[in-house]
C-alpha cells in the first residue's frame, strides 16, 4: 500500500505543470497533495524535507501551515 501511495504522490507532483495550465489554483493543490502523500509514506523523503526546511526557515513555516503539520501549531503557540 505504501508503494502505491508513493507512486500516486509522484504522479500528482508530475501532473502539477499540466494542471497549472488550467485556470484556477489547481496546480498548487495538486502539488501539495502529492507532497503530503510522499512525506507520509517515505522516511527518506521526510528526512530530506526536514533538512531543506531547516535550511530555509521562512519557507518551512509557510509549508507547515499549508500542510497543517503539528510543528506549525507548536511554533504558533510558542510565540
DSSP file (Angstrom, degrees, kcal/mol; ACC not computed):
  #  RESIDUE AA STRUCTURE BP1 BP2  ACC     N-H-->O    O-->H-N    N-H-->O    O-->H-N    TCO  KAPPA ALPHA  PHI   PSI    X-CA   Y-CA   Z-CA
    1    1 A X     >        0   0    0      0, 0.0     4,-2.2     0, 0.0     5,-0.2   0.000 360.0 360.0 360.0 -39.7    0.0    0.0    0.0
    2    2 A X  H  >  +     0   0    0      1,-0.2     4,-2.4     2,-0.2     5,-0.2   0.906 360.0  51.5 -61.8 -40.7    2.8    2.4    0.8
    3    3 A X  H  > S+     0   0    0      1,-0.2     4,-2.4     2,-0.2    -1,-0.2   0.903 108.9  50.8 -64.2 -40.3    4.4    1.9   -2.6
    4    4 A X  H  > S+     0   0    0      1,-0.2     4,-2.6     2,-0.2    -1,-0.2   0.903 110.7  48.8 -63.3 -40.3    1.1    2.6   -4.3
    5    5 A X  H  X S+     0   0    0     -4,-2.2     4,-2.5     2,-0.2    -2,-0.2   0.874 110.5  51.1 -68.1 -36.0    0.7    5.9   -2.3
    6    6 A X  H  X S+     0   0    0     -4,-2.4     4,-2.4     2,-0.2    -2,-0.2   0.909 111.5  47.7 -64.7 -41.5    4.3    6.9   -3.2
    7    7 A X  H  X S+     0   0    0     -4,-2.4     4,-2.5     2,-0.2    -2,-0.2   0.920 112.2  49.3 -65.0 -43.4    3.5    6.3   -6.8
    8    8 A X  H  X S+     0   0    0     -4,-2.6     4,-2.3     2,-0.2    -2,-0.2   0.915 111.2  49.7 -61.8 -43.1    0.3    8.3   -6.6
    9    9 A X  H  X S+     0   0    0     -4,-2.5     4,-2.1     1,-0.2    -2,-0.2   0.907 111.6  48.7 -61.9 -42.0    2.1   11.1   -4.9
   10   10 A X  H  X S+     0   0    0     -4,-2.4     4,-2.5     1,-0.2    -2,-0.2   0.897 110.4  51.3 -64.5 -39.9    4.8   11.2   -7.5
   11   11 A X  H  X S+     0   0    0     -4,-2.5     4,-1.8     2,-0.2    -2,-0.2   0.890 108.9  51.0 -65.2 -38.0    2.2   11.1  -10.3
   12   12 A X  H  X S+     0   0    0     -4,-2.3     4,-0.7     2,-0.2    -2,-0.2   0.915 111.3  47.6 -64.7 -42.1    0.4   14.1   -8.7
   13   13 A X  H >< S+     0   0    0     -4,-2.1     3,-0.7     1,-0.2     4,-0.4   0.903 112.7  48.8 -66.0 -39.6    3.6   16.1   -8.5
   14   14 A X  H 3< S+     0   0    0     -4,-2.5     3,-0.4     1,-0.2     4,-0.3   0.803 109.7  52.9 -69.6 -27.5    4.4   15.2  -12.1
   15   15 A X  H 3X S+     0   0    0     -4,-1.8     4,-2.3     1,-0.2     3,-0.4   0.589  84.4  91.6 -81.2 -10.6    0.9   16.3  -13.2
   16   16 A X  H <X S+     0   0    0     -3,-0.7     4,-2.5    -4,-0.7    -1,-0.2   0.891  81.8  51.8 -55.5 -46.9    1.2   19.7  -11.5
   17   17 A X  H  > S+     0   0    0     -4,-0.4     4,-0.7    -3,-0.4    -1,-0.2   0.874 111.7  48.2 -61.4 -33.4    2.6   21.5  -14.5
   18   18 A X  H >4 S+     0   0    0     -3,-0.4     3,-0.6    -4,-0.3     4,-0.4   0.908 114.0  45.1 -70.5 -41.0   -0.3   20.2  -16.6
   19   19 A X  H >< S+     0   0    0     -4,-2.3     3,-1.2     1,-0.2     8,-0.4   0.824 104.5  64.1 -70.8 -30.9   -2.9   21.2  -14.0
   20   20 A X  H 3< S+     0   0    0     -4,-2.5    -1,-0.2    -5,-0.3    -2,-0.2   0.751  91.8  64.7 -66.2 -22.6   -1.3   24.6  -13.5
   21   21 A X  T << S+     0   0    0     -4,-0.7    -1,-0.3    -3,-0.6    -2,-0.2   0.766  88.0  84.6 -70.9 -24.3   -2.1   25.5  -17.1
   22   22 A X  S <  S-     0   0    0     -3,-1.2     5,-0.2    -4,-0.4     4,-0.1  -0.436  97.0 -93.9 -74.5 151.8   -5.8   25.3  -16.3
   23   23 A X  S    S+     0   0    0     -2,-0.1     3,-0.2     2,-0.1     2,-0.1  -0.393  89.5  36.8 -66.0 143.8   -7.5   28.4  -14.8
   24   24 A X  S    S-     0   0    0      1,-0.1     3,-0.4    -4,-0.1    -2,-0.0  -0.399 103.8 -64.9 105.0 176.5   -7.6   28.5  -11.1
   25   25 A X  S >> S+     0   0    0      1,-0.2     4,-1.3    -2,-0.1     3,-0.7   0.064  84.6 122.4 -90.8  25.9   -5.3   27.4   -8.3
   26   26 A X  H 3>  +     0   0    0      1,-0.2     4,-2.4    -7,-0.2    -1,-0.2   0.829  67.1  59.6 -59.6 -35.7   -5.5   23.6   -9.1
   27   27 A X  H 3> S+     0   0    0     -3,-0.4     4,-2.4    -8,-0.4    -1,-0.2   0.877 102.3  52.8 -62.1 -38.1   -1.7   23.2   -9.5
   28   28 A X  H <> S+     0   0    0     -3,-0.7     4,-2.2     1,-0.2    -1,-0.2   0.915 112.3  44.2 -64.3 -43.5   -1.0   24.3   -6.0
   29   29 A X  H  X S+     0   0    0     -4,-1.3     4,-2.4     2,-0.2    -2,-0.2   0.865 111.8  53.5 -70.9 -35.8   -3.4   21.8   -4.5
   30   30 A X  H  X S+     0   0    0     -4,-2.4     4,-2.1     2,-0.2    -2,-0.2   0.930 111.7  45.2 -63.9 -45.0   -2.2   19.0   -6.8
   31   31 A X  H  X S+     0   0    0     -4,-2.4     4,-2.7     2,-0.2     5,-0.2   0.921 113.1  50.0 -64.3 -44.3    1.4   19.6   -5.7
   32   32 A X  H  X S+     0   0    0     -4,-2.2     4,-2.4     1,-0.2    -2,-0.2   0.898 111.1  49.0 -63.1 -40.8    0.5   19.9   -2.0
   33   33 A X  H  X S+     0   0    0     -4,-2.4     4,-2.1     2,-0.2    -1,-0.2   0.917 113.0  47.1 -65.6 -42.6   -1.5   16.6   -2.2
   34   34 A X  H  X S+     0   0    0     -4,-2.1     4,-2.1     2,-0.2    -2,-0.2   0.912 113.1  48.6 -64.6 -42.7    1.4   14.8   -3.9
   35   35 A X  H  X S+     0   0    0     -4,-2.7     4,-2.8     1,-0.2     5,-0.2   0.906 110.3  51.5 -63.8 -42.0    4.0   16.1   -1.5
   36   36 A X  H  X S+     0   0    0     -4,-2.4     4,-2.0    -5,-0.2    -1,-0.2   0.910 109.7  49.7 -62.8 -42.2    1.8   15.2    1.5
   37   37 A X  H  X S+     0   0    0     -4,-2.1     4,-0.9     1,-0.2    -1,-0.2   0.916 113.6  45.7 -63.1 -42.3    1.4   11.6    0.2
   38   38 A X  H >X S+     0   0    0     -4,-2.1     4,-1.0     1,-0.2     3,-0.6   0.925 112.7  49.7 -67.3 -43.9    5.1   11.2   -0.3
   39   39 A X  H 3< S+     0   0    0     -4,-2.8    -1,-0.2     1,-0.2     3,-0.2   0.835 110.2  50.7 -66.3 -31.9    6.1   12.7    3.0
   40   40 A X  H 3< S+     0   0    0     -4,-2.0    -1,-0.2    -5,-0.2    -2,-0.2   0.720 119.4  35.5 -76.8 -20.1    3.7   10.5    4.9
   41   41 A X  H << S+     0   0    0     -4,-0.9     2,-0.4    -3,-0.6    -2,-0.2   0.387 106.9  64.6-118.3   3.6    4.9    7.3    3.3
   42   42 A X     X  -     0   0    0     -4,-1.0     4,-2.1    -3,-0.2    -1,-0.2  -0.924  49.4-168.9-134.7 111.2    8.7    7.8    2.8
   43   43 A X  H  > S+     0   0    0     -2,-0.4     4,-2.4     1,-0.2     5,-0.2   0.883  94.2  54.8 -62.1 -37.2   11.2    8.1    5.7
   44   44 A X  H  > S+     0   0    0      1,-0.2     4,-2.3     2,-0.2    -1,-0.2   0.934 109.0  47.0 -61.4 -45.8   13.9    9.1    3.2
   45   45 A X  H  > S+     0   0    0      1,-0.2     4,-2.8     2,-0.2    -1,-0.2   0.875 110.4  53.8 -64.8 -37.2   11.7   12.0    1.9
   46   46 A X  H  X S+     0   0    0     -4,-2.1     4,-2.5     2,-0.2    -1,-0.2   0.926 110.1  46.2 -63.0 -44.5   10.8   13.1    5.4
   47   47 A X  H  X S+     0   0    0     -4,-2.4     4,-2.1     2,-0.2    -2,-0.2   0.929 114.9  47.2 -63.7 -44.0   14.5   13.4    6.4
   48   48 A X  H  X S+     0   0    0     -4,-2.3     4,-2.2     1,-0.2    -2,-0.2   0.915 112.3  49.8 -62.5 -43.8   15.3   15.2    3.2
   49   49 A X  H  X S+     0   0    0     -4,-2.8     4,-2.5     1,-0.2    -1,-0.2   0.898 109.9  51.0 -62.3 -42.3   12.3   17.5    3.6
   50   50 A X  H  X S+     0   0    0     -4,-2.5     4,-2.1     1,-0.2    -1,-0.2   0.893 109.0  51.6 -63.6 -39.7   13.4   18.3    7.2
   51   51 A X  H  X S+     0   0    0     -4,-2.1     4,-1.4     2,-0.2    -2,-0.2   0.915 112.2  45.6 -63.4 -43.4   16.9   19.1    6.1
   52   52 A X  H  X S+     0   0    0     -4,-2.2     4,-1.7     1,-0.2    -2,-0.2   0.899 111.8  51.9 -67.0 -40.1   15.6   21.5    3.5
   53   53 A X  H  < S+     0   0    0     -4,-2.5     7,-0.4     1,-0.2    -1,-0.2   0.840 107.0  52.9 -68.9 -32.1   13.2   23.1    5.9
   54   54 A X  H  < S+     0   0    0     -4,-2.1     3,-0.4     1,-0.2    -1,-0.2   0.856 109.3  50.5 -67.1 -32.8   15.9   23.7    8.5
   55   55 A X  H  < S+     0   0    0     -4,-1.4     2,-0.4     1,-0.3    -2,-0.2   0.834 119.7  34.9 -73.2 -32.5   17.9   25.5    5.8
   56   56 A X     X  +     0   0    0     -4,-1.7     4,-1.9     1,-0.1    -1,-0.3  -0.724  69.1 172.0-123.5  80.1   15.1   27.7    4.8
   57   57 A X  H  > S+     0   0    0     -2,-0.4     4,-1.7    -3,-0.4     5,-0.1   0.816  75.4  55.6 -64.1 -33.4   13.1   28.6    8.0
   58   58 A X  H  > S+     0   0    0      1,-0.2     4,-1.2     2,-0.2    -1,-0.2   0.920 111.3  44.4 -66.5 -41.8   10.8   31.2    6.4
   59   59 A X  H  > S+     0   0    0     -3,-0.3     4,-2.5     1,-0.2    -1,-0.2   0.868 108.3  59.1 -67.8 -36.1    9.6   28.7    3.8
   60   60 A X  H  X S+     0   0    0     -4,-1.9     4,-2.7    -7,-0.4     5,-0.2   0.877 101.5  53.6 -64.6 -36.4    9.2   26.0    6.3
   61   61 A X  H  X S+     0   0    0     -4,-1.7     4,-1.9     2,-0.2    -1,-0.2   0.914 111.1  46.3 -63.2 -41.7    6.7   28.0    8.4
   62   62 A X  H  X S+     0   0    0     -4,-1.2     4,-2.4     2,-0.2    -2,-0.2   0.925 113.8  47.7 -66.0 -44.8    4.6   28.5    5.3
   63   63 A X  H  X S+     0   0    0     -4,-2.5     4,-2.7     1,-0.2    -2,-0.2   0.904 110.1  52.7 -64.7 -41.4    4.8   24.8    4.3
   64   64 A X  H  <>S+     0   0    0     -4,-2.7     5,-2.4    -5,-0.2     4,-0.5   0.902 111.0  47.4 -60.6 -41.2    3.9   23.7    7.8
   65   65 A X  H ><5S+     0   0    0     -4,-1.9     3,-0.7    -5,-0.2    -2,-0.2   0.923 113.1  47.7 -66.2 -43.5    0.9   25.9    7.8
   66   66 A X  H 3<5S+     0   0    0     -4,-2.4    -2,-0.2     1,-0.2    -1,-0.2   0.903 116.0  43.3 -65.6 -41.1   -0.3   24.7    4.4
   67   67 A X  T 3<5S-     0   0    0     -4,-2.7    -1,-0.2    -5,-0.2    -2,-0.2   0.461 107.4-128.6 -83.5  -0.5    0.2   21.0    5.3
   68   68 A X  T < 5 +     0   0    0     -3,-0.7    -3,-0.2    -4,-0.5     2,-0.2   0.908  43.5 176.9  53.8  48.1   -1.4   21.6    8.7
   69   69 A X    >>< -     0   0    0     -5,-2.4     4,-1.1    -6,-0.1     3,-0.9  -0.489  41.5-121.3 -83.1 153.4    1.5   20.0   10.5
   70   70 A X  H 3> S+     0   0    0      1,-0.2     4,-2.2     2,-0.2     5,-0.2   0.812 110.4  64.7 -63.3 -30.3    1.8   19.8   14.2
   71   71 A X  H 3> S+     0   0    0      1,-0.2     4,-2.3     2,-0.2    -1,-0.2   0.833  97.2  55.9 -64.4 -30.4    5.0   21.7   14.2
   72   72 A X  H <> S+     0   0    0     -3,-0.9     4,-2.2    -8,-0.2    -1,-0.2   0.910 107.3  48.7 -66.9 -40.6    3.2   24.7   12.8
   73   73 A X  H  X S+     0   0    0     -4,-1.1     4,-2.2     2,-0.2    -2,-0.2   0.915 110.7  50.7 -64.8 -42.4    0.9   24.7   15.8
   74   74 A X  H  X S+     0   0    0     -4,-2.2     4,-1.8     1,-0.2    -2,-0.2   0.918 110.7  48.9 -62.4 -42.6    3.8   24.4   18.2
   75   75 A X  H  X S+     0   0    0     -4,-2.3     4,-1.2     1,-0.2    -1,-0.2   0.902 110.9  50.1 -64.3 -40.3    5.6   27.3   16.6
   76   76 A X  H  < S+     0   0    0     -4,-2.2     3,-0.2     1,-0.2    -1,-0.2   0.895 111.2  48.3 -66.0 -39.1    2.4   29.5   16.7
   77   77 A X  H  < S+     0   0    0     -4,-2.2    -1,-0.2     1,-0.2    -2,-0.2   0.825 105.1  60.7 -69.5 -30.8    1.8   28.7   20.4
   78   78 A X  H  <        0   0    0     -4,-1.8    -1,-0.2    -5,-0.2    -2,-0.2   0.818 360.0 360.0 -68.3 -30.7    5.5   29.4   21.3
   79   79 A X     <        0   0    0     -4,-1.2    -3,-0.2    -3,-0.2    -2,-0.1   0.451 360.0 360.0 148.1 360.0    5.2   33.0   20.1
